[in-house]
Amino acid sequence: MDIIHSFLNLVAPPFTFVALFLLLPPFHFFKFFLSTFWSILSENVTGKRLSSSPALPPASGSMWPRALGAPDVRVVPADVSKLEDCKRIVDEAANHFGRVDHLVNNAGIQSASTLEEATDITNFRPVMDVNFWGSVYTTRFAIPHLRNSHGKIIGMASSAAWLPMPRMSIYNASKAALISFYDTLRIELGSDIGGITVVTPGFIESEMTQGEFLKNEDQIEVDQDMRDAQVSIIPVGRAEACAKAIVKSACRGEKYLTEPSWFRVTYLWKVLCPEVIEWCFRLFYLARPGESETLSKKILDISGARGFLYPTTIQTTDVKAD
C-alpha cells in the first residue's frame, strides 16, 4: 500500500496539471455555451409557489413580497432552528398554494468573537442551528414537494465560507458546511429536482451589515463599531441588486452565484495564495498589542469612505436588536 501511495504522490500532480491544461479551455467554452443557452431559455417564475425562510419579521415579510408584486403571500412565524417549525413552514406553504415550486433558504445570524474571548462557547450554538440546520431541516421537508414540481433550491451561503475573517469562525464554519451540504445533495438528488443554486454573497445590505451580532444564546446586540472593523472599506452591495441576480441565476439553472461578481477573485486568492490571505487578515483585522482598534477600522474612519461605500440603510443607528 505504501508503494501505491508513493507512486500516486509522484504521478497525480503532473497528470492533473496536464489534464487541466488540455481540458479547461473546452470545458469553459462548453460552460459558456450552456450559460448562453439557458439565458435564452431562462425559467419564467410568474405564478410559481415559493417556500422561503427569510430573516424578516412577519409584518415586513408580508409587506415586501406584496410590494414587489407577489399576488399572494403566506407568512408563517417560525424558528428555523427548530425541526417542527421548519416542517410547519413547508407544510403550510404546500397547503396554502397547493404545491411548492422552489425553496429559498435565507435565514441567518452571525456572531463576532474570537474563540478565546467567548466565555461560554455554547452561546454561539444558535449560529450553526439557524445557518446550517435551519436550511437542512427545511430542505429535507421540501424535497418530496420539489420532486413533484421538479422545483429548485436556492441556498444562501456566503463568501465567508472560504475567507478566514477573524472573530467570525463559527459563522464561517456554518457557511462552509452549507456549501458542502448542497454540493453533496446535488449529487444525491440528480435530475429528480430542477437544480440547486448556491449563493455566496460578499457584503450585502442587510441587518447583518447594519451591525447585528449574536452576543449570547438568546441575545442580539447592535455593534456598528464592530461592523466597521469587519467590513472596513469593502463596498456593501444593494439588497435589491443581489436579489435580482439570485433570481436570474436560479432561472438559468446556475450551480453557483457570487454577488457582487468581482468578489469571486477572493476565492482564487484563498486557493492560490492562502498565506497572503492569512497575513492580510492578521494585519488589518486584529488589533495590535496595546491598541483597541483594528487597522481596518482606522482606515475606514480616516478615509471617510463609509459615506459612499455603505448604503444609507445600514448607516443608521436606529437598528432593532431583536
Order of alpha helices (4+ residues) and beta strands (2+ residues): alpha-beta-alpha-alpha-beta-alpha-alpha-beta-alpha-beta-alpha-beta-beta-alpha-alpha-beta-alpha-alpha-alpha-alpha-alpha
